[in-house]
Amino acid sequence: MTKKIELSVLDPSPIVEGGSAELSLQNTLDLAKKTEQWGYKRFWLAEHHNWAGMASSASPIVIGRVASVTEKMRIGSGAMLLSHYSPLSVAEQFGTLETFFPGRIDLGLGRAPGTDQYTANVLRQRVAGEPEFDARLEELIAYLYGTGTATKNGSFSFHAIPGEKTNVPIWLLGSGFYSAQLAGILGLQFSFAGHFAPGNMMEAIKLYRDYFRPSQFLEEPYVLLAVQVVAADEKQEAQRLATSMYQKFLLLTRGQPSPFLPPVDNMDELWNDNERRAVEEQLFTSIIGDPAGVKQQLHELIEKTDADEIMAHTEIFDHKARLRSYEILAQAAVN
């Protein structure tokens, strides 16, 4: 393979059983510094709310903190959930981040709520006639790339200060087809959530490329693919570490999100056949193994998807083992 494999990080600041949000956020800072040393291109923070196992709910604040302890790596949102916020406030926040850290901030946007419907309603405080995602995105682009927006009759204009004309790179993130098509039509960069919706992966990537139109943002399509990665020095140990990930998705299928649990020796004692199949359907693109196995799986995934970049979503109970997993993946990309 001649194509260079670009690697990035998707971090939800996982809160482990017996741990705390404070410890998780400190681990995020440590992970960012280490992965920058290992050559990772970007580091994104996931946004979730009212979730016992994740500490990155206020992602713009965490992005700023991570940017402050790194030097070159791009830092961003994976994803900022635009339905919860006004486009003006998002433009101001990311315009501020770009002002502090010029040329290093990414704005990944998602349509999903990132939580249960009750919490989403608390976050949004929605009112009748509120604009939908497409309109919010158009307004956001106007703030960051233009000279703001105006009321329909032109009686008042709105500007993101800071933010206006900062040209923060905008990505659309998705697990289905709508965002893939929209990203293509608008000529934006696209990131697919292969770490939990691999069944839609190939069709979504194809739709994005088929619909892509060159734009002020991008001349050619660019696909970032997020996948689960669990690597260890021994294959058996990697498979054992991955049981924490399996437990997370098992509990989600039961509607029981929890702090991240330690690995177990036998998942068959925890799930039934239907639950096992449901979890495996969400995780079949996962890269799990020793250095040789990870290298092979990584190259096979690139050949299958022709992705421009792989974003590793690696949740492992032990922080040192998690760091080692990212180190192994970095070595697999260059060897």
C-alpha positions in Angstrom: 0.0 0.0 0.0 1.4 3.4 -1.0 -1.3 5.6 0.5 -0.2 7.2 3.8 -2.5 6.3 6.7 -3.5 9.4 8.6 -4.6 8.7 12.2 -6.6 10.7 14.7 -8.3 10.3 18.1 -11.9 10.4 19.2 -12.1 10.7 23.0 -15.2 10.8 25.1 -13.2 11.1 28.3 -14.6 7.8 29.6 -15.4 7.6 33.3 -14.4 4.2 34.6 -16.1 2.3 37.4 -14.6 3.6 40.7 -13.1 6.7 38.9 -14.3 10.3 38.6 -14.9 12.9 35.9 -11.9 14.8 37.3 -9.6 11.7 36.7 -11.1 11.2 33.2 -10.4 14.7 32.1 -6.9 14.5 33.4 -6.4 11.3 31.4 -7.7 13.1 28.4 -5.0 15.7 28.7 -2.4 12.9 29.1 -3.7 11.0 26.1 -3.6 14.2 23.9 0.0 14.9 24.8 1.0 11.3 24.1 -0.8 10.9 20.8 0.6 14.1 19.6 4.1 12.7 20.2 3.1 9.6 18.3 2.1 11.6 15.2 -1.7 11.6 15.4 -3.2 14.3 13.2 -6.2 15.5 15.3 -7.9 14.9 18.6 -11.7 15.3 18.9 -13.9 15.3 21.9 -17.2 13.6 21.8 -20.3 15.4 23.2 -22.8 13.4 25.4 -25.1 14.5 28.1 -26.5 13.0 31.3 -24.3 9.9 30.7 -22.6 8.3 33.7 -19.6 7.0 31.6 -18.5 10.2 29.8 -17.0 13.4 31.0 -16.8 15.5 27.8 -20.2 17.0 27.9 -18.9 20.6 27.7 -16.7 19.8 24.7 -15.7 23.4 23.7 -14.2 23.9 27.2 -12.4 20.6 27.0 -11.2 21.4 23.5 -9.6 24.7 24.7 -7.9 22.9 27.6 -6.6 20.1 25.3 -5.3 22.7 22.8 -3.4 24.4 25.6 -1.4 21.3 26.5 -0.6 20.4 22.8 1.3 22.3 20.1 0.5 21.1 16.6 -2.3 18.6 16.6 -5.7 19.8 15.5 -8.3 19.8 18.3 -12.0 19.7 17.7 -15.5 18.4 18.3 -16.7 15.0 17.4 -19.4 16.2 17.3 -20.9 19.5 18.5 -24.6 18.7 18.5 -26.0 21.7 16.7 -29.6 21.0 17.5 -28.9 21.9 21.2 -27.4 25.4 20.5 -27.9 28.5 18.6 -25.6 28.9 15.6 -24.5 32.2 16.9 -23.3 30.8 20.2 -21.4 27.9 18.4 -19.8 30.4 16.1 -18.7 32.6 19.0 -17.3 29.6 20.9 -15.3 28.1 18.1 -14.3 31.6 16.8 -12.8 32.2 20.2 -11.0 28.8 20.2 -9.7 29.6 16.7 -8.5 33.0 17.9 -6.6 31.5 20.8 -5.3 28.5 18.7 -5.1 29.7 15.1 -5.1 26.9 12.5 -5.7 24.2 15.0 -9.4 24.0 15.6 -12.0 21.7 13.9 -15.8 22.1 14.2 -17.4 18.7 13.7 -21.2 18.9 13.7 -23.8 16.2 14.4 -27.6 16.0 14.1 -28.1 13.3 16.8 -29.2 14.4 20.4 -26.3 12.6 22.1 -28.5 11.7 25.0 -32.0 10.5 25.8 -35.0 12.5 24.6 -35.8 13.9 28.0 -32.4 15.3 28.5 -32.4 16.6 24.9 -35.6 18.6 25.7 -33.9 20.1 28.8 -30.9 21.1 26.7 -32.8 22.6 23.8 -35.8 24.3 25.4 -37.3 24.2 21.9 -40.0 26.5 20.7 -42.4 26.3 17.8 -41.0 27.4 14.5 -37.4 26.8 15.5 -35.1 26.2 12.5 -34.0 22.6 11.6 -30.5 21.4 11.1 -30.0 22.6 7.5 -31.0 26.1 8.3 -28.9 26.1 11.5 -25.9 25.0 9.4 -26.4 27.7 6.8 -26.6 30.3 9.5 -23.4 29.0 11.2 -21.5 29.1 7.9 -22.6 32.7 7.4 -21.2 33.6 10.8 -17.8 31.8 10.4 -17.2 32.4 6.6 -19.1 35.6 5.8 -20.2 38.8 7.4 -22.9 37.5 9.7 -26.7 37.2 9.0 -29.5 39.7 8.9 -33.2 39.6 9.6 -35.5 39.0 6.6 -36.3 42.7 6.3 -32.7 43.7 6.9 -33.6 45.7 10.0 -30.9 44.1 12.2 -27.7 42.1 11.6 -26.0 39.5 13.7 -22.2 38.9 13.9 -20.1 36.3 15.7 -17.4 38.2 17.5 -14.9 36.6 17.6 -15.7 34.1 14.9 -16.5 36.2 11.8 -14.3 35.2 8.9 -12.2 32.8 11.0 -13.1 30.1 8.5 -13.0 27.3 11.1 -13.1 24.0 9.2 -16.6 22.5 9.3 -17.2 18.8 9.2 -20.5 16.9 9.1 -20.6 13.7 11.2 -23.1 11.0 10.7 -24.0 7.4 11.2 -26.5 7.3 8.3 -27.1 8.8 4.9 -28.6 12.2 5.4 -25.4 13.9 6.7 -23.4 12.1 4.0 -25.5 13.5 1.2 -25.6 17.0 2.8 -21.8 17.0 3.3 -21.4 16.1 -0.3 -23.8 18.7 -1.7 -22.2 21.5 0.4 -18.7 20.3 -0.3 -17.8 19.7 3.3 -15.5 17.2 4.9 -17.4 14.1 6.1 -16.8 11.8 9.1 -18.7 8.5 9.4 -19.4 6.9 12.8 -18.1 3.4 12.0 -17.4 2.9 15.7 -21.1 2.2 16.3 -23.0 2.1 13.0 -20.8 0.0 10.6 -23.8 -1.4 8.8 -24.3 1.9 7.0 -20.6 2.6 6.4 -20.0 1.6 2.7 -23.3 3.1 1.4 -22.8 6.4 3.4 -19.3 6.8 2.1 -20.4 6.1 -1.5 -23.3 8.6 -1.2 -21.0 11.3 0.1 -18.5 10.8 -2.8 -21.3 10.6 -5.4 -23.0 13.8 -4.1 -19.8 15.7 -3.6 -19.5 19.1 -5.3 -16.3 21.2 -5.1 -16.8 24.2 -2.9 -15.1 27.1 -1.1 -14.4 24.6 1.7 -13.0 21.7 -0.3 -12.0 20.7 -3.8 -12.2 17.0 -3.4 -14.1 14.7 -1.0 -12.5 13.8 2.2 -13.6 10.9 4.4 -12.7 10.4 8.0 -13.7 7.0 9.4 -14.2 6.5 13.1 -13.7 2.9 14.3 -13.2 1.1 17.6 -9.6 0.1 18.2 -8.3 -2.1 21.0 -4.6 -3.1 20.6 -2.3 -4.9 23.0 1.1 -6.7 22.8 -0.7 -10.0 22.9 -3.8 -11.0 20.9 -5.5 -12.7 23.9 -4.9 -9.6 26.1 -6.5 -7.3 23.4 -9.5 -9.6 23.2 -9.8 -9.4 27.0 -9.5 -5.6 27.1 -12.2 -5.4 24.5 -14.8 -7.0 26.8 -15.1 -3.6 28.5 -16.3 -2.2 25.2 -18.7 -5.1 24.7 -20.1 -4.5 28.2 -20.7 -0.8 27.4 -22.7 -1.6 24.3 -24.5 -4.5 26.0 -25.7 -2.1 28.7 -26.7 0.4 26.1 -28.9 -2.2 24.3 -30.6 -2.7 27.7 -31.0 1.1 28.3 -28.6 1.0 31.2 -25.6 3.3 30.5 -23.0 3.1 33.2 -19.4 4.0 34.0 -16.9 2.1 31.9 -16.5 -1.4 33.4 -13.3 -3.5 33.9 -12.7 -6.4 31.5 -14.0 -9.9 32.2 -12.8 -13.3 31.2 -16.1 -14.6 29.7 -18.8 -12.4 28.0 -21.0 -15.5 27.6 -21.8 -15.2 31.3 -23.2 -11.7 30.7 -25.2 -11.7 27.5 -27.6 -14.0 25.7 -27.4 -14.9 22.0 -29.7 -12.1 20.9 -27.7 -9.5 22.9 -24.4 -10.8 21.6 -25.6 -10.5 18.0 -26.9 -7.0 18.6 -23.6 -5.9 20.1 -21.6 -7.5 17.3 -23.7 -5.8 14.7 -22.6 -2.4 16.1 -18.9 -3.4 16.4 -18.0 -5.6 13.4 -15.5 -3.1 12.0 -13.6 -2.9 15.3 -9.8 -3.4 15.1 -8.8 -5.7 17.9 -5.5 -7.6 18.2 -1.8 -7.6 18.7 0.6 -5.4 16.6 0.6 -7.7 13.6 -3.1 -8.2 13.7 -3.8 -4.5 14.1 -1.6 -3.6 11.2 -3.3 -6.1 8.9 -6.8 -5.1 9.9 -6.0 -1.4 9.6 -4.7 -1.8 6.0 -7.6 -4.0 5.1 -10.0 -1.3 6.3 -8.3 1.4 4.3 -8.3 -0.8 1.2 -12.0 -1.5 1.6 -13.2 2.1 2.2 -10.4 4.2 0.7 -10.8 6.4 3.7 -8.5 9.4 3.9 -8.1 9.2 7.7 -8.9 6.8 10.5 -10.1 8.1 13.8 -9.5 5.6 16.6 -12.2 5.5 19.3 -10.4 3.5 22.0 -12.0 2.9 25.4 -10.0 0.7 27.7 -10.5 0.4 31.4 -6.9 0.9 32.4 -5.4 4.2 31.2 -1.9 2.8 30.7 -3.3 0.0 28.5 -5.3 2.6 26.6 -2.1 4.6 25.9 -0.4 1.5 24.7 -3.2 0.7 22.3 -2.8 4.1 20.7 0.9 3.7 20.5 0.6 0.3 18.8 -1.9 1.7 16.3 0.5 4.5 15.4 3.3 2.0 14.8 1.0 0.0 12.6 0.3 3.0 10.4 3.9 3.7 9.6 5.4 0.2 9.4 
